Amino acid sequence: MTDPVIELVEPVIDLVDVVAVLGSFPALAGLSLRVERGEIVLLRGPNGAGKTTVLRLCAGLVPVVRGRGRVLGLDLVAERDAVRTRVGLLGHSNGLYADLSVTENVRFWGATVGASSDEVDGALERLDLSGRLADVPVRRLSAGQKRRTALACLVARRAEVWLLDEPHAGLDAIGRDELDETLHQAASAGATVLVASHELERTGALATRTIDVVAGRATEAGQPHEGDPT
Protein backbone atom coordinates (compact mmCIF):
# COMPACT_ATOMS: atom_id res chain seq x y z
CA MET A 1 0.00 0.00 0.00
CA THR A 2 1.52 3.29 -1.04
CA ASP A 3 1.53 6.36 1.14
CA PRO A 4 -0.91 9.11 0.08
CA VAL A 5 0.56 12.02 -1.85
CA ILE A 6 0.40 15.24 0.17
CA GLU A 7 0.16 18.37 -1.96
CA LEU A 8 2.05 21.30 -0.48
CA VAL A 9 0.32 24.60 -1.19
CA GLU A 10 2.59 27.63 -1.29
CA PRO A 11 1.34 30.63 0.70
CA VAL A 12 0.14 33.61 -1.30
CA ILE A 13 2.45 35.96 0.63
CA ASP A 14 5.69 34.54 2.02
CA LEU A 15 8.17 37.02 3.51
CA VAL A 16 11.17 35.74 5.46
CA ASP A 17 13.52 38.09 7.33
CA VAL A 18 12.87 40.84 4.80
CA VAL A 19 14.81 44.09 5.02
CA ALA A 20 13.58 47.11 3.01
CA VAL A 21 15.19 50.53 3.03
CA LEU A 22 13.53 53.86 2.24
CA GLY A 23 16.31 56.37 1.60
CA SER A 24 18.75 55.41 4.34
CA PHE A 25 16.03 54.34 6.79
CA PRO A 26 15.38 50.59 7.35
CA ALA A 27 11.58 50.63 7.04
CA LEU A 28 11.45 46.83 7.43
CA ALA A 29 14.07 45.26 9.68
CA GLY A 30 13.85 41.50 9.24
CA LEU A 31 10.08 41.13 8.83
CA SER A 32 8.54 37.69 8.31
CA LEU A 33 4.93 37.18 7.24
CA ARG A 34 2.97 34.28 5.80
CA VAL A 35 -0.55 34.72 4.40
CA GLU A 36 -2.68 31.98 2.87
CA ARG A 37 -5.22 32.20 0.04
CA GLY A 38 -8.60 33.57 1.08
CA GLU A 39 -7.40 35.22 4.28
CA ILE A 40 -8.26 38.78 5.32
CA VAL A 41 -5.31 39.93 7.42
CA LEU A 42 -5.22 43.15 9.41
CA LEU A 43 -1.89 44.92 9.84
CA ARG A 44 -2.02 47.14 12.90
CA GLY A 45 0.61 49.34 14.52
CA PRO A 46 1.61 52.95 15.12
CA ASN A 47 2.40 55.42 12.35
CA GLY A 48 5.85 54.75 10.94
CA ALA A 49 5.88 51.11 12.04
CA GLY A 50 6.17 49.82 8.46
CA LYS A 51 2.59 48.83 7.57
CA THR A 52 2.44 50.83 4.34
CA THR A 53 5.90 49.58 3.37
CA VAL A 54 4.69 45.98 3.74
CA LEU A 55 1.83 46.70 1.32
CA ARG A 56 4.08 48.44 -1.20
CA LEU A 57 6.66 45.68 -0.98
CA CYS A 58 3.99 43.04 -1.67
CA ALA A 59 2.89 45.13 -4.67
CA GLY A 60 6.39 45.03 -6.11
CA LEU A 61 6.96 48.75 -5.55
CA VAL A 62 9.58 48.56 -2.78
CA PRO A 63 12.68 46.39 -3.34
CA VAL A 64 13.82 43.62 -1.01
CA VAL A 65 17.33 44.52 0.18
CA ARG A 66 17.88 41.38 2.21
CA GLY A 67 15.87 38.29 3.06
CA ARG A 68 13.40 36.41 0.88
CA GLY A 69 10.01 37.47 -0.43
CA ARG A 70 7.45 35.78 -2.69
CA VAL A 71 3.93 36.79 -3.68
CA LEU A 72 1.74 34.36 -5.64
CA GLY A 73 4.83 32.22 -6.05
CA LEU A 74 6.72 35.07 -7.73
CA ASP A 75 10.05 36.29 -6.42
CA LEU A 76 9.94 39.91 -5.24
CA VAL A 77 13.49 40.51 -6.51
CA ALA A 78 13.53 38.82 -9.91
CA GLU A 79 9.81 38.98 -10.83
CA ARG A 80 8.55 42.29 -9.46
CA ASP A 81 6.97 43.32 -12.78
CA ALA A 82 4.93 40.10 -12.92
CA VAL A 83 3.75 40.64 -9.34
CA ARG A 84 2.38 44.10 -10.21
CA THR A 85 0.04 42.70 -12.86
CA ARG A 86 -1.64 40.31 -10.41
CA VAL A 87 -2.11 42.40 -7.28
CA GLY A 88 -4.14 45.52 -6.55
CA LEU A 89 -2.87 48.29 -4.27
CA LEU A 90 -5.23 50.91 -2.89
CA GLY A 91 -3.20 53.47 -0.97
CA HIS A 92 -3.96 56.97 0.21
CA SER A 93 -4.05 57.96 -3.47
CA ASN A 94 -6.90 56.36 -5.40
CA GLY A 95 -4.97 56.05 -8.67
CA LEU A 96 -7.83 57.43 -10.79
CA TYR A 97 -7.85 59.70 -13.84
CA ALA A 98 -9.68 62.86 -12.79
CA ASP A 99 -10.96 63.82 -16.27
CA LEU A 100 -12.36 60.36 -17.03
CA SER A 101 -15.77 59.24 -15.85
CA VAL A 102 -16.32 56.55 -13.26
CA THR A 103 -17.12 53.99 -15.96
CA GLU A 104 -14.13 55.01 -18.09
CA ASN A 105 -11.77 54.59 -15.15
CA VAL A 106 -13.10 51.13 -14.31
CA ARG A 107 -13.10 50.14 -17.99
CA PHE A 108 -9.49 51.37 -18.37
CA TRP A 109 -8.17 49.33 -15.43
CA GLY A 110 -10.25 46.32 -16.43
CA ALA A 111 -8.76 46.46 -19.93
CA THR A 112 -5.28 45.86 -18.47
CA VAL A 113 -6.35 42.26 -17.75
CA GLY A 114 -8.82 41.86 -20.62
CA ALA A 115 -11.96 42.27 -18.51
CA SER A 116 -15.22 41.97 -20.45
CA SER A 117 -17.97 44.58 -20.52
CA ASP A 118 -20.02 42.33 -18.24
CA GLU A 119 -17.16 42.24 -15.71
CA VAL A 120 -16.86 46.04 -15.79
CA ASP A 121 -20.62 46.40 -15.35
CA GLY A 122 -20.54 43.90 -12.49
CA ALA A 123 -17.78 45.83 -10.72
CA LEU A 124 -19.74 49.08 -11.05
CA GLU A 125 -22.90 47.45 -9.76
CA ARG A 126 -21.15 45.82 -6.80
CA LEU A 127 -19.90 49.21 -5.59
CA ASP A 128 -23.23 50.93 -6.30
CA LEU A 129 -21.76 53.03 -9.14
CA SER A 130 -23.88 51.87 -12.05
CA GLY A 131 -26.60 54.49 -11.70
CA ARG A 132 -26.32 58.27 -11.83
CA LEU A 133 -22.59 58.25 -10.95
CA ALA A 134 -21.51 56.07 -13.87
CA ASP A 135 -20.86 58.94 -16.29
CA VAL A 136 -19.69 61.56 -13.78
CA PRO A 137 -16.05 62.71 -14.13
CA VAL A 138 -13.96 61.59 -11.18
CA ARG A 139 -12.92 65.18 -10.40
CA ARG A 140 -16.57 65.91 -9.46
CA LEU A 141 -16.90 63.00 -7.02
CA SER A 142 -16.81 63.15 -3.23
CA ALA A 143 -13.94 61.47 -1.38
CA GLY A 144 -16.10 58.46 -0.61
CA GLN A 145 -17.28 58.11 -4.21
CA LYS A 146 -13.68 58.21 -5.43
CA ARG A 147 -12.82 55.46 -2.94
CA ARG A 148 -15.66 53.28 -4.21
CA THR A 149 -14.53 53.87 -7.81
CA ALA A 150 -10.99 52.79 -6.93
CA LEU A 151 -12.35 49.62 -5.32
CA ALA A 152 -14.43 48.90 -8.43
CA CYS A 153 -11.21 49.11 -10.45
CA LEU A 154 -9.70 46.39 -8.22
CA VAL A 155 -12.75 44.20 -8.80
CA ALA A 156 -12.58 44.68 -12.58
CA ARG A 157 -8.84 43.97 -12.59
CA ARG A 158 -9.47 40.55 -10.97
CA ALA A 159 -6.74 41.27 -8.44
CA GLU A 160 -5.62 38.05 -6.72
CA VAL A 161 -4.15 39.98 -3.79
CA TRP A 162 -5.83 43.11 -2.42
CA LEU A 163 -3.44 45.46 -0.60
CA LEU A 164 -5.45 48.16 1.15
CA ASP A 165 -4.14 51.12 3.15
CA GLU A 166 -6.88 52.68 5.35
CA PRO A 167 -9.60 51.59 2.87
CA HIS A 168 -12.51 52.94 4.95
CA ALA A 169 -11.14 56.49 4.84
CA GLY A 170 -13.63 58.93 3.31
CA LEU A 171 -16.52 56.45 3.23
CA ASP A 172 -19.85 57.05 4.93
CA ALA A 173 -21.55 54.33 6.99
CA ILE A 174 -23.23 52.76 3.96
CA GLY A 175 -19.99 52.86 1.97
CA ARG A 176 -18.10 51.17 4.80
CA ASP A 177 -20.64 48.37 4.96
CA GLU A 178 -20.44 47.96 1.17
CA LEU A 179 -16.65 47.80 1.38
CA ASP A 180 -16.78 45.11 4.07
CA GLU A 181 -19.19 43.04 1.99
CA THR A 182 -16.96 43.46 -1.08
CA LEU A 183 -13.92 42.24 0.86
CA HIS A 184 -15.85 39.23 2.16
CA GLN A 185 -16.96 38.39 -1.38
CA ALA A 186 -13.42 38.78 -2.74
CA ALA A 187 -11.97 36.50 -0.06
CA SER A 188 -14.74 33.94 -0.57
CA ALA A 189 -13.89 33.90 -4.28
CA GLY A 190 -10.24 33.10 -3.46
CA ALA A 191 -8.60 36.52 -3.27
CA THR A 192 -6.24 37.33 -0.42
CA VAL A 193 -6.69 40.63 1.41
CA LEU A 194 -4.06 42.51 3.42
CA VAL A 195 -5.37 45.63 5.18
CA ALA A 196 -3.42 48.29 7.07
CA SER A 197 -5.77 50.25 9.29
CA HIS A 198 -6.15 52.24 12.49
CA GLU A 199 -9.89 51.43 12.56
CA LEU A 200 -9.26 48.37 14.68
CA GLU A 201 -12.79 47.62 15.86
CA ARG A 202 -14.31 47.51 12.37
CA THR A 203 -11.38 46.00 10.49
CA GLY A 204 -10.55 43.60 13.32
CA ALA A 205 -14.08 42.19 13.14
CA LEU A 206 -13.66 41.77 9.39
CA ALA A 207 -10.23 40.13 9.51
CA THR A 208 -9.52 36.43 9.92
CA ARG A 209 -6.18 37.25 11.55
CA THR A 210 -4.37 40.27 13.02
CA ILE A 211 -0.64 41.01 12.70
CA ASP A 212 1.13 43.63 14.81
CA VAL A 213 3.79 45.61 12.93
CA VAL A 214 6.24 47.28 15.30
CA ALA A 215 9.59 48.83 14.34
CA GLY A 216 9.66 47.08 10.97
CA ARG A 217 8.89 43.59 12.30
CA ALA A 218 5.71 41.52 12.33
CA THR A 219 4.25 39.53 15.22
CA GLU A 220 1.05 37.51 15.41
CA ALA A 221 -1.45 39.35 17.61
CA GLY A 222 -1.29 38.08 21.18
CA GLN A 223 2.32 36.97 20.88
CA PRO A 224 5.14 38.90 22.63
CA HIS A 225 7.05 41.37 20.46
CA GLU A 226 10.79 41.08 20.14
CA GLY A 227 12.37 42.85 23.08
CA ASP A 228 9.26 42.53 25.28
CA PRO A 229 9.81 41.00 28.74
CA THR A 230 8.70 37.36 29.00
C-alpha positions in Angstrom: 0.0 0.0 0.0 1.5 3.3 -1.0 1.5 6.4 1.1 -0.9 9.1 0.1 0.6 12.0 -1.8 0.4 15.2 0.2 0.2 18.4 -2.0 2.1 21.3 -0.5 0.3 24.6 -1.2 2.6 27.6 -1.3 1.3 30.6 0.7 0.1 33.6 -1.3 2.5 36.0 0.6 5.7 34.5 2.0 8.2 37.0 3.5 11.2 35.7 5.5 13.5 38.1 7.3 12.9 40.8 4.8 14.8 44.1 5.0 13.6 47.1 3.0 15.2 50.5 3.0 13.5 53.9 2.2 16.3 56.4 1.6 18.7 55.4 4.3 16.0 54.3 6.8 15.4 50.6 7.4 11.6 50.6 7.0 11.4 46.8 7.4 14.1 45.3 9.7 13.9 41.5 9.2 10.1 41.1 8.8 8.5 37.7 8.3 4.9 37.2 7.2 3.0 34.3 5.8 -0.5 34.7 4.4 -2.7 32.0 2.9 -5.2 32.2 0.0 -8.6 33.6 1.1 -7.4 35.2 4.3 -8.3 38.8 5.3 -5.3 39.9 7.4 -5.2 43.2 9.4 -1.9 44.9 9.8 -2.0 47.1 12.9 0.6 49.3 14.5 1.6 52.9 15.1 2.4 55.4 12.4 5.8 54.7 10.9 5.9 51.1 12.0 6.2 49.8 8.5 2.6 48.8 7.6 2.4 50.8 4.3 5.9 49.6 3.4 4.7 46.0 3.7 1.8 46.7 1.3 4.1 48.4 -1.2 6.7 45.7 -1.0 4.0 43.0 -1.7 2.9 45.1 -4.7 6.4 45.0 -6.1 7.0 48.8 -5.6 9.6 48.6 -2.8 12.7 46.4 -3.3 13.8 43.6 -1.0 17.3 44.5 0.2 17.9 41.4 2.2 15.9 38.3 3.1 13.4 36.4 0.9 10.0 37.5 -0.4 7.5 35.8 -2.7 3.9 36.8 -3.7 1.7 34.4 -5.6 4.8 32.2 -6.1 6.7 35.1 -7.7 10.1 36.3 -6.4 9.9 39.9 -5.2 13.5 40.5 -6.5 13.5 38.8 -9.9 9.8 39.0 -10.8 8.6 42.3 -9.5 7.0 43.3 -12.8 4.9 40.1 -12.9 3.8 40.6 -9.3 2.4 44.1 -10.2 0.0 42.7 -12.9 -1.6 40.3 -10.4 -2.1 42.4 -7.3 -4.1 45.5 -6.6 -2.9 48.3 -4.3 -5.2 50.9 -2.9 -3.2 53.5 -1.0 -4.0 57.0 0.2 -4.0 58.0 -3.5 -6.9 56.4 -5.4 -5.0 56.1 -8.7 -7.8 57.4 -10.8 -7.9 59.7 -13.8 -9.7 62.9 -12.8 -11.0 63.8 -16.3 -12.4 60.4 -17.0 -15.8 59.2 -15.9 -16.3 56.5 -13.3 -17.1 54.0 -16.0 -14.1 55.0 -18.1 -11.8 54.6 -15.1 -13.1 51.1 -14.3 -13.1 50.1 -18.0 -9.5 51.4 -18.4 -8.2 49.3 -15.4 -10.2 46.3 -16.4 -8.8 46.5 -19.9 -5.3 45.9 -18.5 -6.4 42.3 -17.7 -8.8 41.9 -20.6 -12.0 42.3 -18.5 -15.2 42.0 -20.4 -18.0 44.6 -20.5 -20.0 42.3 -18.2 -17.2 42.2 -15.7 -16.9 46.0 -15.8 -20.6 46.4 -15.4 -20.5 43.9 -12.5 -17.8 45.8 -10.7 -19.7 49.1 -11.1 -22.9 47.5 -9.8 -21.1 45.8 -6.8 -19.9 49.2 -5.6 -23.2 50.9 -6.3 -21.8 53.0 -9.1 -23.9 51.9 -12.1 -26.6 54.5 -11.7 -26.3 58.3 -11.8 -22.6 58.2 -11.0 -21.5 56.1 -13.9 -20.9 58.9 -16.3 -19.7 61.6 -13.8 -16.1 62.7 -14.1 -14.0 61.6 -11.2 -12.9 65.2 -10.4 -16.6 65.9 -9.5 -16.9 63.0 -7.0 -16.8 63.1 -3.2 -13.9 61.5 -1.4 -16.1 58.5 -0.6 -17.3 58.1 -4.2 -13.7 58.2 -5.4 -12.8 55.5 -2.9 -15.7 53.3 -4.2 -14.5 53.9 -7.8 -11.0 52.8 -6.9 -12.4 49.6 -5.3 -14.4 48.9 -8.4 -11.2 49.1 -10.4 -9.7 46.4 -8.2 -12.7 44.2 -8.8 -12.6 44.7 -12.6 -8.8 44.0 -12.6 -9.5 40.6 -11.0 -6.7 41.3 -8.4 -5.6 38.1 -6.7 -4.2 40.0 -3.8 -5.8 43.1 -2.4 -3.4 45.5 -0.6 -5.4 48.2 1.2 -4.1 51.1 3.2 -6.9 52.7 5.3 -9.6 51.6 2.9 -12.5 52.9 4.9 -11.1 56.5 4.8 -13.6 58.9 3.3 -16.5 56.4 3.2 -19.8 57.0 4.9 -21.5 54.3 7.0 -23.2 52.8 4.0 -20.0 52.9 2.0 -18.1 51.2 4.8 -20.6 48.4 5.0 -20.4 48.0 1.2 -16.6 47.8 1.4 -16.8 45.1 4.1 -19.2 43.0 2.0 -17.0 43.5 -1.1 -13.9 42.2 0.9 -15.8 39.2 2.2 -17.0 38.4 -1.4 -13.4 38.8 -2.7 -12.0 36.5 -0.1 -14.7 33.9 -0.6 -13.9 33.9 -4.3 -10.2 33.1 -3.5 -8.6 36.5 -3.3 -6.2 37.3 -0.4 -6.7 40.6 1.4 -4.1 42.5 3.4 -5.4 45.6 5.2 -3.4 48.3 7.1 -5.8 50.3 9.3 -6.2 52.2 12.5 -9.9 51.4 12.6 -9.3 48.4 14.7 -12.8 47.6 15.9 -14.3 47.5 12.4 -11.4 46.0 10.5 -10.5 43.6 13.3 -14.1 42.2 13.1 -13.7 41.8 9.4 -10.2 40.1 9.5 -9.5 36.4 9.9 -6.2 37.2 11.6 -4.4 40.3 13.0 -0.6 41.0 12.7 1.1 43.6 14.8 3.8 45.6 12.9 6.2 47.3 15.3 9.6 48.8 14.3 9.7 47.1 11.0 8.9 43.6 12.3 5.7 41.5 12.3 4.2 39.5 15.2 1.0 37.5 15.4 -1.5 39.4 17.6 -1.3 38.1 21.2 2.3 37.0 20.9 5.1 38.9 22.6 7.0 41.4 20.5 10.8 41.1 20.1 12.4 42.8 23.1 9.3 42.5 25.3 9.8 41.0 28.7 8.7 37.4 29.0 
